[in-house]
Amino acid sequence: MKSCKVEGCDRPVAGRGLCHMHYKRWARHGDPEVTMVKKECKVAGCERRHFCKGYCEPHYRRMRKEKALEEEINQINQQNKI
């Protein structure tokens, strides 16, 4: 049985000459040896780690809360127009 082509890995080949783990890393990041891509929050000046949709956890929760409030206000305004 063939083993993974990544140096030091002796797991069996799953696809493209890579074991399952290294194949998934290649498919996700384009490099089978990447272990973790460090992303930062996309809010200017914030250096916290990415949590969801490009935001850190506090900014993501704030954005969701503001969006929910905005949708509620729009819904009330539409009801008042009827």
C-alpha positions, 0 to 999 in steps of 0.5 A: 500500500502506498503512503502519503507523499508528505515527508514524515507521513506514513498514512495510506494514500486517499487521493492525489498521493496524499493521506486523507488529512493532507488531502483535506488540507490541500483542498481547503487551503491549497497546501497540504502542510498548512495546519491553521490559517490565522485570520483576523477580524475585518473591523479596522483596528481590531486584532482579535481572531476571526470567529464567523463571517470575517468578524471576531466574536464581539463584532459578529454578535454586535453586527447580528444584534444590529441587523435584527433590530434593523429588520424589526424596525423595518417590519414595524414601519411596513405595518404602520404604512398599511 
